[in-house]
Amino acid sequence: MSIQAEKVVAIHYTVADKAGNELDSSAGGEPLVFIFGTGALIHGLEQALLGKTVGDKFKAEVPAAEAYGERHDELTQAVPRNLFEGMDVQVGMRFRAAGPDGREQSVIVLDVTEDEVVVDGNHPLSGIDLTFDVEVILVRDATDEELAHGHVHGLDGHAGH
């Protein structure tokens, strides 16, 4: 059975940047399990998985534009410190905030001064070309219930197993 829309897929993966720095891995842990074609994965990795079968091992080079997008300088901005009144704001903290278009987005604090807080609304991996080492360990039909709920109910299709 090959990977296509509405199939449950489980993979083990390691992802690194162009310099070979490991950014994340499922090695030694639980596999990543998802319903293929539902937007659970970045576009470039999903395209690399299409048509693969259990046992396939491969490398996928995913450019930033097909991963977490390019960096957008306008998403980094300084905001008045008094907007964080009574909070002990630290570099690295994450908040939900209204973006330039009014939609809520996640931001990370880059710098804190007496007068302002610099926040970045870019995804932490934006602008980074990624390399995935992938092993496909499961491909099966999604159950009607999984499709209705939009998520996997265990490797075998039953919640709690």
C-alpha positions in Angstrom: 0.0 0.0 0.0 1.4 3.4 -1.0 1.1 6.7 0.7 -1.7 8.8 -0.6 -4.6 10.9 0.6 -6.6 9.5 3.6 -4.0 7.0 4.5 -2.6 6.8 8.0 1.2 7.0 7.9 3.8 6.5 10.6 7.4 7.6 10.0 10.6 7.9 12.0 12.6 10.9 11.0 15.5 13.1 11.7 15.6 16.7 10.5 18.7 18.8 10.1 19.6 22.2 8.7 22.0 22.7 5.8 25.0 22.6 8.1 24.0 19.2 9.4 22.8 20.4 12.8 20.1 18.1 14.0 16.9 20.0 14.8 14.5 17.2 15.7 14.2 13.5 15.6 11.8 10.7 16.5 14.7 8.2 16.9 14.4 6.3 20.2 10.9 7.6 20.7 7.4 7.3 19.2 7.0 7.6 15.4 5.2 10.6 13.9 1.7 9.4 13.0 -0.7 11.4 10.8 -3.4 11.2 8.2 -1.7 12.0 4.9 -3.1 14.9 2.9 -4.7 16.8 5.8 -2.0 19.5 6.1 -0.4 17.8 9.1 3.0 18.1 7.5 5.0 20.7 5.8 4.4 20.7 2.0 7.8 19.6 0.9 7.9 16.6 3.2 4.4 15.6 2.2 5.4 15.7 -1.5 8.5 13.6 -0.8 6.3 10.9 1.0 3.7 10.6 -1.7 3.8 7.1 -3.2 6.2 5.7 -0.7 5.6 2.3 1.0 6.4 0.6 4.3 10.2 0.0 4.6 11.2 2.9 2.3 14.1 4.9 3.7 15.1 8.2 2.0 16.4 11.7 2.3 14.3 14.7 1.4 15.8 18.1 0.8 13.1 20.6 1.6 13.8 24.3 0.7 12.6 26.9 3.2 9.7 28.0 1.0 8.3 24.4 1.1 9.0 24.0 4.8 8.2 26.8 7.2 8.4 29.6 4.7 10.9 32.4 4.2 11.6 34.9 6.9 9.7 38.2 6.8 11.4 41.1 8.5 8.1 42.9 9.0 7.2 40.2 11.5 10.0 41.3 13.8 9.0 44.4 15.7 9.7 46.4 18.9 6.6 47.0 21.0 6.3 49.2 24.1 7.4 47.5 27.3 4.3 48.8 29.1 2.1 46.4 27.0 3.6 43.7 29.3 2.7 45.5 32.5 3.2 43.3 35.6 4.9 40.5 33.6 8.4 39.3 34.0 9.1 39.1 30.2 12.2 37.1 29.3 14.0 36.4 26.0 12.7 33.2 24.6 9.2 33.5 26.0 6.3 32.8 23.5 3.0 34.7 23.4 -0.1 34.8 21.2 -0.4 38.3 19.7 -2.4 40.1 17.0 -0.3 40.3 13.8 -0.1 43.1 11.3 -3.2 41.8 9.6 -5.1 41.5 12.9 -5.0 37.7 13.0 -3.6 36.0 16.1 -0.1 34.6 15.7 2.6 33.1 17.9 5.6 35.4 18.7 8.8 34.8 20.5 10.6 37.4 22.6 14.1 38.3 21.1 15.1 41.2 23.3 13.9 43.1 26.4 14.9 46.6 27.3 13.5 49.1 29.8 11.4 50.7 27.2 10.5 48.0 24.6 10.2 44.3 23.9 11.4 43.0 20.5 9.2 40.1 19.3 9.4 37.9 16.2 6.3 36.4 14.5 8.3 34.2 12.1 8.3 30.5 12.7 11.6 29.5 14.4 12.5 27.4 11.4 11.5 29.9 8.7 14.2 30.7 6.2 15.9 27.4 6.8 16.4 24.7 4.2 15.8 21.3 5.8 17.0 17.8 5.2 14.9 14.9 6.4 16.1 11.3 6.9 12.8 9.3 6.8 11.8 5.7 7.3 8.2 4.7 6.5 7.0 2.2 9.2 3.2 2.1 8.6 0.7 2.8 5.9 -2.9 1.9 6.3 -6.4 3.1 5.4 -7.7 5.7 7.8 -10.9 4.6 9.5 -14.2 6.6 8.9 -14.0 7.8 12.5 -10.4 9.0 12.1 -11.3 10.9 8.9 -14.4 12.4 10.7 -12.3 13.5 13.7 -9.3 14.6 11.5 -6.7 12.7 13.6 -5.3 9.2 14.1 -6.7 7.0 16.8 -3.5 4.9 17.5 -1.3 2.9 15.1 -4.0 0.3 14.6 -6.9 2.8 14.4 -8.3 2.3 17.9 -7.9 5.0 20.5 -5.9 4.0 23.5 -3.9 1.3 21.7 
